[in-house]
Amino acid sequence: MPGAPARIVFLDRETLSPETQLRTLSFPHELITYGKTTPGDVGPRIADADIVITNKAPVRRDAIAQARNLKLVAVAATGYDVVDVAACQERGISVCNIRNYAVNTVPEHTFALILALRRSILAYADAVRRGRWQEAGQFCFFDYPIRDLAGSTLGIIGDGVLGQAVADIARGFGMRVLFSAYKGSTGMGPLYTPFEDVLRQSDVITLHSPLMPSTRNMIAAPEFALMERRPLLINTARGGLVDEAALADALTAGHISGAAFDVVTAEPPAADHPFIRLLDRPDFILTPHVAWASSEAVQGLTDQLFENIELFRAGKPRNLVA
Protein backbone atom coordinates (compact mmCIF):
# COMPACT_ATOMS: atom_id res chain seq x y z
CA MET A 1 0.00 0.00 0.00
CA PRO A 2 1.52 3.38 -1.00
CA GLY A 3 2.61 5.37 2.03
CA ALA A 4 2.32 2.43 4.40
CA PRO A 5 4.99 2.21 7.12
CA ALA A 6 8.02 0.18 6.07
CA ARG A 7 8.10 -3.25 7.66
CA ILE A 8 11.59 -3.93 9.02
CA VAL A 9 12.42 -7.41 10.33
CA PHE A 10 15.53 -7.95 12.50
CA LEU A 11 16.17 -11.69 12.43
CA ASP A 12 18.77 -12.07 15.19
CA ARG A 13 18.80 -9.19 17.66
CA GLU A 14 20.59 -11.37 20.25
CA THR A 15 23.78 -11.25 18.16
CA LEU A 16 24.16 -7.69 19.48
CA SER A 17 24.65 -7.14 23.18
CA PRO A 18 21.54 -6.27 25.25
CA GLU A 19 23.01 -2.89 26.24
CA THR A 20 23.25 -1.80 22.60
CA GLN A 21 20.75 0.90 21.70
CA LEU A 22 18.88 0.70 18.39
CA ARG A 23 18.61 4.11 16.77
CA THR A 24 15.22 5.59 15.95
CA LEU A 25 14.56 5.86 12.23
CA SER A 26 13.05 9.07 10.87
CA PHE A 27 10.62 7.51 8.39
CA PRO A 28 7.36 5.69 9.23
CA HIS A 29 8.14 2.07 9.96
CA GLU A 30 7.32 -1.01 11.99
CA LEU A 31 10.33 -2.78 13.52
CA ILE A 32 9.87 -6.46 14.35
CA THR A 33 12.76 -8.03 16.25
CA TYR A 34 13.50 -11.70 16.84
CA GLY A 35 16.19 -12.83 19.25
CA LYS A 36 17.19 -15.72 17.01
CA THR A 37 15.90 -17.17 13.76
CA THR A 38 16.50 -20.70 12.53
CA PRO A 39 17.14 -21.19 8.81
CA GLY A 40 13.71 -22.75 8.40
CA ASP A 41 11.99 -19.73 9.94
CA VAL A 42 13.68 -17.08 7.81
CA GLY A 43 11.28 -17.36 4.86
CA PRO A 44 8.03 -16.99 6.80
CA ARG A 45 9.44 -14.18 8.93
CA ILE A 46 10.56 -12.03 6.00
CA ALA A 47 7.60 -12.77 3.70
CA ASP A 48 6.07 -9.31 4.24
CA ALA A 49 9.27 -7.40 5.00
CA ASP A 50 10.45 -4.33 3.10
CA ILE A 51 13.81 -4.39 4.87
CA VAL A 52 15.57 -7.30 6.57
CA ILE A 53 18.35 -7.00 9.12
CA THR A 54 20.54 -10.04 9.68
CA ASN A 55 23.85 -10.75 11.30
CA LYS A 56 24.20 -14.53 11.12
CA ALA A 57 20.71 -15.76 10.17
CA PRO A 58 21.01 -17.05 6.58
CA VAL A 59 18.98 -15.27 3.92
CA ARG A 60 19.06 -17.79 1.09
CA ARG A 61 17.36 -18.09 -2.28
CA ASP A 62 14.32 -20.00 -1.02
CA ALA A 63 13.64 -17.40 1.67
CA ILE A 64 14.21 -14.52 -0.74
CA ALA A 65 11.65 -16.06 -3.10
CA GLN A 66 9.02 -15.74 -0.36
CA ALA A 67 9.81 -12.08 0.35
CA ARG A 68 7.56 -10.36 -2.16
CA ASN A 69 8.15 -6.81 -0.88
CA LEU A 70 11.83 -7.02 0.01
CA LYS A 71 13.97 -4.08 -1.09
CA LEU A 72 17.02 -4.18 1.21
CA VAL A 73 18.96 -6.74 3.23
CA ALA A 74 21.05 -4.83 5.79
CA VAL A 75 23.81 -7.05 7.15
CA ALA A 76 24.85 -6.23 10.71
CA ALA A 77 28.43 -7.29 10.02
CA THR A 78 31.22 -6.83 7.50
CA GLY A 79 31.03 -10.35 6.10
CA TYR A 80 27.91 -10.94 4.01
CA ASP A 81 28.24 -14.61 3.06
CA VAL A 82 25.01 -15.30 4.99
CA VAL A 83 23.11 -13.61 2.15
CA ASP A 84 22.56 -15.09 -1.31
CA VAL A 85 23.75 -11.99 -3.10
CA ALA A 86 23.11 -13.42 -6.57
CA ALA A 87 19.47 -14.16 -5.72
CA CYS A 88 19.07 -10.63 -4.41
CA GLN A 89 20.57 -9.15 -7.57
CA GLU A 90 18.17 -11.15 -9.70
CA ARG A 91 15.27 -9.59 -7.80
CA GLY A 92 16.71 -6.07 -7.67
CA ILE A 93 17.13 -6.29 -3.89
CA SER A 94 20.00 -4.27 -2.46
CA VAL A 95 22.42 -5.65 0.11
CA CYS A 96 24.59 -3.48 2.35
CA ASN A 97 27.12 -4.25 5.07
CA ILE A 98 29.10 -2.62 7.89
CA ARG A 99 32.62 -1.31 7.39
CA ASN A 100 35.58 -0.19 9.50
CA TYR A 101 33.82 -0.40 12.86
CA ALA A 102 36.34 -2.73 14.55
CA VAL A 103 39.53 -0.72 14.13
CA ASN A 104 40.19 -0.67 17.88
CA THR A 105 38.45 -3.70 19.30
CA VAL A 106 39.95 -6.44 17.07
CA PRO A 107 43.57 -5.21 17.26
CA GLU A 108 43.28 -4.82 21.04
CA HIS A 109 41.85 -8.33 21.40
CA THR A 110 44.59 -9.65 19.13
CA PHE A 111 47.27 -8.21 21.39
CA ALA A 112 45.49 -9.36 24.52
CA LEU A 113 45.80 -12.90 23.16
CA ILE A 114 49.42 -12.41 22.08
CA LEU A 115 50.44 -11.06 25.49
CA ALA A 116 48.50 -13.73 27.36
CA LEU A 117 50.38 -16.48 25.51
CA ARG A 118 53.77 -14.82 25.20
CA ARG A 119 53.90 -14.23 28.96
CA SER A 120 51.84 -17.31 30.00
CA ILE A 121 49.47 -15.07 31.94
CA LEU A 122 46.52 -17.47 32.03
CA ALA A 123 48.76 -20.39 32.93
CA TYR A 124 50.30 -18.53 35.86
CA ALA A 125 46.93 -17.24 37.09
CA ASP A 126 45.54 -20.77 37.01
CA ALA A 127 48.60 -22.10 38.84
CA VAL A 128 48.10 -19.54 41.61
CA ARG A 129 44.47 -20.63 41.95
CA ARG A 130 45.65 -24.21 42.35
CA GLY A 131 48.01 -23.29 45.22
CA ARG A 132 51.25 -23.57 43.26
CA TRP A 133 52.68 -20.35 44.75
CA GLN A 134 52.39 -21.68 48.28
CA GLU A 135 53.87 -24.95 47.13
CA ALA A 136 56.83 -23.15 45.58
CA GLY A 137 57.59 -21.49 48.91
CA GLN A 138 59.37 -18.44 47.48
CA PHE A 139 58.57 -15.08 45.92
CA CYS A 140 58.02 -16.51 42.42
CA PHE A 141 58.12 -19.68 40.35
CA PHE A 142 59.04 -20.48 36.75
CA ASP A 143 56.69 -23.19 35.54
CA TYR A 144 55.83 -21.57 32.20
CA PRO A 145 57.81 -19.63 29.59
CA ILE A 146 57.84 -15.83 29.64
CA ARG A 147 59.05 -13.97 26.56
CA ASP A 148 59.26 -10.28 25.70
CA LEU A 149 57.67 -8.95 22.54
CA ALA A 150 60.43 -6.38 22.00
CA GLY A 151 62.85 -7.61 19.37
CA SER A 152 60.59 -10.42 18.14
CA THR A 153 59.05 -10.68 14.67
CA LEU A 154 55.34 -10.40 13.97
CA GLY A 155 54.03 -11.81 10.72
CA ILE A 156 50.71 -10.31 9.62
CA ILE A 157 48.60 -12.10 7.03
CA GLY A 158 46.07 -9.54 5.84
CA ASP A 159 47.04 -5.93 5.12
CA GLY A 160 43.69 -4.18 5.52
CA VAL A 161 42.62 -1.70 8.17
CA LEU A 162 42.84 -4.27 10.97
CA GLY A 163 46.20 -5.66 9.89
CA GLN A 164 47.61 -2.14 9.68
CA ALA A 165 46.27 -1.30 13.15
CA VAL A 166 47.86 -4.43 14.58
CA ALA A 167 51.15 -3.42 12.97
CA ASP A 168 50.99 -0.01 14.66
CA ILE A 169 50.57 -1.64 18.07
CA ALA A 170 53.36 -4.10 17.35
CA ARG A 171 55.81 -1.34 16.49
CA GLY A 172 54.97 0.31 19.80
CA PHE A 173 56.16 -2.88 21.52
CA GLY A 174 59.39 -2.80 19.53
CA MET A 175 58.49 -5.70 17.27
CA ARG A 176 59.71 -6.19 13.72
CA VAL A 177 56.67 -6.35 11.43
CA LEU A 178 56.37 -8.41 8.25
CA PHE A 179 53.34 -8.13 6.00
CA SER A 180 52.76 -11.34 4.10
CA ALA A 181 52.28 -11.40 0.37
CA TYR A 182 49.26 -13.38 -0.76
CA LYS A 183 49.89 -17.09 -0.67
CA GLY A 184 51.15 -18.25 -4.05
CA SER A 185 51.67 -14.72 -5.39
CA THR A 186 54.85 -12.94 -6.45
CA GLY A 187 55.70 -9.40 -7.41
CA MET A 188 53.70 -7.58 -4.75
CA GLY A 189 56.59 -5.20 -4.10
CA PRO A 190 59.08 -4.48 -1.33
CA LEU A 191 56.47 -3.81 1.35
CA TYR A 192 55.49 -7.50 1.35
CA THR A 193 57.40 -10.60 2.38
CA PRO A 194 56.73 -13.90 0.59
CA PHE A 195 54.15 -15.99 2.43
CA GLU A 196 56.52 -18.89 3.10
CA ASP A 197 59.23 -16.54 4.44
CA VAL A 198 56.76 -15.02 6.89
CA LEU A 199 56.00 -18.50 8.20
CA ARG A 200 59.72 -19.23 8.58
CA GLN A 201 60.78 -15.94 10.19
CA SER A 202 57.95 -15.01 12.53
CA ASP A 203 57.77 -15.46 16.31
CA VAL A 204 54.08 -14.56 16.20
CA ILE A 205 51.72 -14.94 13.23
CA THR A 206 48.36 -13.18 13.23
CA LEU A 207 45.60 -13.57 10.67
CA HIS A 208 43.44 -10.70 9.38
CA SER A 209 42.25 -12.05 6.03
CA PRO A 210 38.76 -12.60 4.66
CA LEU A 211 37.59 -16.16 4.11
CA MET A 212 37.51 -16.89 0.39
CA PRO A 213 38.23 -19.97 -1.71
CA SER A 214 41.83 -18.78 -2.03
CA THR A 215 42.29 -18.40 1.75
CA ARG A 216 40.38 -21.42 3.05
CA ASN A 217 42.80 -23.68 4.96
CA MET A 218 45.69 -21.52 3.80
CA ILE A 219 47.55 -22.72 6.88
CA ALA A 220 47.57 -26.51 7.13
CA ALA A 221 50.11 -29.26 7.82
CA PRO A 222 52.59 -28.17 5.07
CA GLU A 223 52.57 -24.61 6.39
CA PHE A 224 53.08 -25.67 10.01
CA ALA A 225 56.12 -27.62 8.85
CA LEU A 226 57.69 -24.35 7.63
CA MET A 227 57.37 -22.58 11.00
CA GLU A 228 61.00 -22.81 12.06
CA ARG A 229 60.72 -20.47 15.04
CA ARG A 230 57.78 -22.32 16.62
CA PRO A 231 55.62 -19.18 16.57
CA LEU A 232 52.38 -18.33 18.27
CA LEU A 233 49.44 -18.43 15.86
CA ILE A 234 46.60 -15.96 16.43
CA ASN A 235 43.30 -15.94 14.52
CA THR A 236 40.77 -13.19 15.19
CA ALA A 237 39.66 -13.10 11.54
CA ARG A 238 37.61 -16.02 10.24
CA GLY A 239 37.15 -19.67 11.01
CA GLY A 240 38.33 -21.75 8.08
CA LEU A 241 41.56 -19.89 7.40
CA VAL A 242 43.40 -22.62 9.30
CA ASP A 243 42.98 -26.38 9.04
CA GLU A 244 41.79 -26.85 12.61
CA ALA A 245 42.73 -30.52 12.91
CA ALA A 246 46.22 -29.71 11.61
CA LEU A 247 46.48 -26.90 14.16
CA ALA A 248 45.67 -29.30 16.99
CA ASP A 249 48.27 -31.74 15.70
CA ALA A 250 50.91 -29.01 15.30
CA LEU A 251 50.37 -27.70 18.82
CA THR A 252 50.43 -31.19 20.32
CA ALA A 253 53.63 -32.02 18.42
CA GLY A 254 55.32 -28.78 19.47
CA HIS A 255 55.64 -27.33 15.98
CA ILE A 256 54.19 -24.07 17.33
CA SER A 257 54.55 -22.56 20.80
CA GLY A 258 50.90 -21.69 21.26
CA ALA A 259 47.68 -20.71 19.56
CA ALA A 260 44.81 -18.37 20.34
CA PHE A 261 41.64 -18.38 18.27
CA ASP A 262 38.53 -16.22 18.51
CA VAL A 263 36.87 -17.88 15.52
CA VAL A 264 36.05 -21.44 14.53
CA THR A 265 34.69 -22.95 11.33
CA ALA A 266 31.45 -23.99 13.09
CA GLU A 267 30.32 -21.73 15.93
CA PRO A 268 29.85 -22.92 18.57
CA PRO A 269 32.22 -25.84 18.00
CA ALA A 270 30.82 -29.33 18.46
CA ALA A 271 31.89 -31.47 21.39
CA ASP A 272 34.19 -33.50 19.11
CA HIS A 273 35.86 -30.47 17.51
CA PRO A 274 39.70 -30.68 17.58
CA PHE A 275 39.91 -27.50 19.67
CA ILE A 276 37.90 -28.97 22.52
CA ARG A 277 40.67 -31.36 23.44
CA LEU A 278 43.09 -28.42 23.65
CA LEU A 279 41.15 -26.36 26.18
CA ASP A 280 43.12 -27.56 29.23
CA ARG A 281 46.46 -26.76 27.65
CA PRO A 282 48.32 -23.70 29.00
CA ASP A 283 49.41 -22.77 25.47
CA PHE A 284 45.95 -22.57 23.89
CA ILE A 285 43.20 -19.96 24.25
CA LEU A 286 39.76 -20.07 22.64
CA THR A 287 37.46 -17.07 22.98
CA PRO A 288 33.85 -17.11 21.70
CA HIS A 289 34.04 -14.81 18.65
CA VAL A 290 34.13 -11.65 20.77
CA ALA A 291 37.16 -9.80 19.37
CA TRP A 292 34.72 -7.49 17.57
CA ALA A 293 32.45 -7.00 20.56
CA SER A 294 33.66 -4.13 22.71
CA SER A 295 30.75 -1.99 23.88
CA GLU A 296 32.03 0.90 21.80
CA ALA A 297 32.40 -1.20 18.65
CA VAL A 298 29.01 -2.87 18.90
CA GLN A 299 27.26 0.45 19.41
CA GLY A 300 29.19 1.93 16.49
CA LEU A 301 28.22 -1.02 14.31
CA THR A 302 24.57 -0.65 15.26
CA ASP A 303 24.59 3.08 14.60
CA GLN A 304 26.11 2.47 11.18
CA LEU A 305 23.55 -0.26 10.48
CA PHE A 306 20.62 2.06 11.05
CA GLU A 307 22.35 4.89 9.19
CA ASN A 308 22.66 2.52 6.22
CA ILE A 309 18.92 1.90 6.34
CA GLU A 310 18.15 5.59 6.72
CA LEU A 311 20.34 6.50 3.76
CA PHE A 312 18.87 3.74 1.61
CA ARG A 313 15.38 4.97 2.33
CA ALA A 314 16.47 8.51 1.42
CA GLY A 315 17.78 7.33 -1.96
CA LYS A 316 21.43 7.70 -0.97
CA PRO A 317 22.52 4.08 -0.37
CA ARG A 318 26.01 3.33 0.92
CA ASN A 319 28.12 0.24 1.67
CA LEU A 320 26.30 -1.65 -1.06
CA VAL A 321 27.60 -5.09 -1.98
CA ALA A 322 24.70 -5.70 -4.37
C-alpha positions in Angstrom: 0.0 0.0 0.0 1.5 3.4 -1.0 2.6 5.4 2.0 2.3 2.4 4.4 5.0 2.2 7.1 8.0 0.2 6.1 8.1 -3.3 7.7 11.6 -3.9 9.0 12.4 -7.4 10.3 15.5 -8.0 12.5 16.2 -11.7 12.4 18.8 -12.1 15.2 18.8 -9.2 17.7 20.6 -11.4 20.3 23.8 -11.2 18.2 24.2 -7.7 19.5 24.7 -7.1 23.2 21.5 -6.3 25.3 23.0 -2.9 26.2 23.2 -1.8 22.6 20.7 0.9 21.7 18.9 0.7 18.4 18.6 4.1 16.8 15.2 5.6 16.0 14.6 5.9 12.2 13.0 9.1 10.9 10.6 7.5 8.4 7.4 5.7 9.2 8.1 2.1 10.0 7.3 -1.0 12.0 10.3 -2.8 13.5 9.9 -6.5 14.4 12.8 -8.0 16.2 13.5 -11.7 16.8 16.2 -12.8 19.2 17.2 -15.7 17.0 15.9 -17.2 13.8 16.5 -20.7 12.5 17.1 -21.2 8.8 13.7 -22.8 8.4 12.0 -19.7 9.9 13.7 -17.1 7.8 11.3 -17.4 4.9 8.0 -17.0 6.8 9.4 -14.2 8.9 10.6 -12.0 6.0 7.6 -12.8 3.7 6.1 -9.3 4.2 9.3 -7.4 5.0 10.5 -4.3 3.1 13.8 -4.4 4.9 15.6 -7.3 6.6 18.4 -7.0 9.1 20.5 -10.0 9.7 23.9 -10.7 11.3 24.2 -14.5 11.1 20.7 -15.8 10.2 21.0 -17.0 6.6 19.0 -15.3 3.9 19.1 -17.8 1.1 17.4 -18.1 -2.3 14.3 -20.0 -1.0 13.6 -17.4 1.7 14.2 -14.5 -0.7 11.7 -16.1 -3.1 9.0 -15.7 -0.4 9.8 -12.1 0.3 7.6 -10.4 -2.2 8.1 -6.8 -0.9 11.8 -7.0 0.0 14.0 -4.1 -1.1 17.0 -4.2 1.2 19.0 -6.7 3.2 21.0 -4.8 5.8 23.8 -7.0 7.1 24.9 -6.2 10.7 28.4 -7.3 10.0 31.2 -6.8 7.5 31.0 -10.4 6.1 27.9 -10.9 4.0 28.2 -14.6 3.1 25.0 -15.3 5.0 23.1 -13.6 2.1 22.6 -15.1 -1.3 23.7 -12.0 -3.1 23.1 -13.4 -6.6 19.5 -14.2 -5.7 19.1 -10.6 -4.4 20.6 -9.1 -7.6 18.2 -11.1 -9.7 15.3 -9.6 -7.8 16.7 -6.1 -7.7 17.1 -6.3 -3.9 20.0 -4.3 -2.5 22.4 -5.7 0.1 24.6 -3.5 2.4 27.1 -4.3 5.1 29.1 -2.6 7.9 32.6 -1.3 7.4 35.6 -0.2 9.5 33.8 -0.4 12.9 36.3 -2.7 14.5 39.5 -0.7 14.1 40.2 -0.7 17.9 38.4 -3.7 19.3 39.9 -6.4 17.1 43.6 -5.2 17.3 43.3 -4.8 21.0 41.8 -8.3 21.4 44.6 -9.6 19.1 47.3 -8.2 21.4 45.5 -9.4 24.5 45.8 -12.9 23.2 49.4 -12.4 22.1 50.4 -11.1 25.5 48.5 -13.7 27.4 50.4 -16.5 25.5 53.8 -14.8 25.2 53.9 -14.2 29.0 51.8 -17.3 30.0 49.5 -15.1 31.9 46.5 -17.5 32.0 48.8 -20.4 32.9 50.3 -18.5 35.9 46.9 -17.2 37.1 45.5 -20.8 37.0 48.6 -22.1 38.8 48.1 -19.5 41.6 44.5 -20.6 42.0 45.7 -24.2 42.3 48.0 -23.3 45.2 51.2 -23.6 43.3 52.7 -20.4 44.8 52.4 -21.7 48.3 53.9 -25.0 47.1 56.8 -23.1 45.6 57.6 -21.5 48.9 59.4 -18.4 47.5 58.6 -15.1 45.9 58.0 -16.5 42.4 58.1 -19.7 40.4 59.0 -20.5 36.8 56.7 -23.2 35.5 55.8 -21.6 32.2 57.8 -19.6 29.6 57.8 -15.8 29.6 59.0 -14.0 26.6 59.3 -10.3 25.7 57.7 -9.0 22.5 60.4 -6.4 22.0 62.9 -7.6 19.4 60.6 -10.4 18.1 59.1 -10.7 14.7 55.3 -10.4 14.0 54.0 -11.8 10.7 50.7 -10.3 9.6 48.6 -12.1 7.0 46.1 -9.5 5.8 47.0 -5.9 5.1 43.7 -4.2 5.5 42.6 -1.7 8.2 42.8 -4.3 11.0 46.2 -5.7 9.9 47.6 -2.1 9.7 46.3 -1.3 13.2 47.9 -4.4 14.6 51.2 -3.4 13.0 51.0 0.0 14.7 50.6 -1.6 18.1 53.4 -4.1 17.4 55.8 -1.3 16.5 55.0 0.3 19.8 56.2 -2.9 21.5 59.4 -2.8 19.5 58.5 -5.7 17.3 59.7 -6.2 13.7 56.7 -6.4 11.4 56.4 -8.4 8.2 53.3 -8.1 6.0 52.8 -11.3 4.1 52.3 -11.4 0.4 49.3 -13.4 -0.8 49.9 -17.1 -0.7 51.1 -18.3 -4.1 51.7 -14.7 -5.4 54.8 -12.9 -6.5 55.7 -9.4 -7.4 53.7 -7.6 -4.8 56.6 -5.2 -4.1 59.1 -4.5 -1.3 56.5 -3.8 1.4 55.5 -7.5 1.3 57.4 -10.6 2.4 56.7 -13.9 0.6 54.2 -16.0 2.4 56.5 -18.9 3.1 59.2 -16.5 4.4 56.8 -15.0 6.9 56.0 -18.5 8.2 59.7 -19.2 8.6 60.8 -15.9 10.2 57.9 -15.0 12.5 57.8 -15.5 16.3 54.1 -14.6 16.2 51.7 -14.9 13.2 48.4 -13.2 13.2 45.6 -13.6 10.7 43.4 -10.7 9.4 42.3 -12.0 6.0 38.8 -12.6 4.7 37.6 -16.2 4.1 37.5 -16.9 0.4 38.2 -20.0 -1.7 41.8 -18.8 -2.0 42.3 -18.4 1.7 40.4 -21.4 3.0 42.8 -23.7 5.0 45.7 -21.5 3.8 47.6 -22.7 6.9 47.6 -26.5 7.1 50.1 -29.3 7.8 52.6 -28.2 5.1 52.6 -24.6 6.4 53.1 -25.7 10.0 56.1 -27.6 8.8 57.7 -24.3 7.6 57.4 -22.6 11.0 61.0 -22.8 12.1 60.7 -20.5 15.0 57.8 -22.3 16.6 55.6 -19.2 16.6 52.4 -18.3 18.3 49.4 -18.4 15.9 46.6 -16.0 16.4 43.3 -15.9 14.5 40.8 -13.2 15.2 39.7 -13.1 11.5 37.6 -16.0 10.2 37.2 -19.7 11.0 38.3 -21.8 8.1 41.6 -19.9 7.4 43.4 -22.6 9.3 43.0 -26.4 9.0 41.8 -26.8 12.6 42.7 -30.5 12.9 46.2 -29.7 11.6 46.5 -26.9 14.2 45.7 -29.3 17.0 48.3 -31.7 15.7 50.9 -29.0 15.3 50.4 -27.7 18.8 50.4 -31.2 20.3 53.6 -32.0 18.4 55.3 -28.8 19.5 55.6 -27.3 16.0 54.2 -24.1 17.3 54.5 -22.6 20.8 50.9 -21.7 21.3 47.7 -20.7 19.6 44.8 -18.4 20.3 41.6 -18.4 18.3 38.5 -16.2 18.5 36.9 -17.9 15.5 36.0 -21.4 14.5 34.7 -22.9 11.3 31.5 -24.0 13.1 30.3 -21.7 15.9 29.8 -22.9 18.6 32.2 -25.8 18.0 30.8 -29.3 18.5 31.9 -31.5 21.4 34.2 -33.5 19.1 35.9 -30.5 17.5 39.7 -30.7 17.6 39.9 -27.5 19.7 37.9 -29.0 22.5 40.7 -31.4 23.4 43.1 -28.4 23.6 41.2 -26.4 26.2 43.1 -27.6 29.2 46.5 -26.8 27.6 48.3 -23.7 29.0 49.4 -22.8 25.5 46.0 -22.6 23.9 43.2 -20.0 24.2 39.8 -20.1 22.6 37.5 -17.1 23.0 33.8 -17.1 21.7 34.0 -14.8 18.6 34.1 -11.6 20.8 37.2 -9.8 19.4 34.7 -7.5 17.6 32.5 -7.0 20.6 33.7 -4.1 22.7 30.8 -2.0 23.9 32.0 0.9 21.8 32.4 -1.2 18.6 29.0 -2.9 18.9 27.3 0.5 19.4 29.2 1.9 16.5 28.2 -1.0 14.3 24.6 -0.7 15.3 24.6 3.1 14.6 26.1 2.5 11.2 23.6 -0.3 10.5 20.6 2.1 11.1 22.4 4.9 9.2 22.7 2.5 6.2 18.9 1.9 6.3 18.2 5.6 6.7 20.3 6.5 3.8 18.9 3.7 1.6 15.4 5.0 2.3 16.5 8.5 1.4 17.8 7.3 -2.0 21.4 7.7 -1.0 22.5 4.1 -0.4 26.0 3.3 0.9 28.1 0.2 1.7 26.3 -1.7 -1.1 27.6 -5.1 -2.0 24.7 -5.7 -4.4 
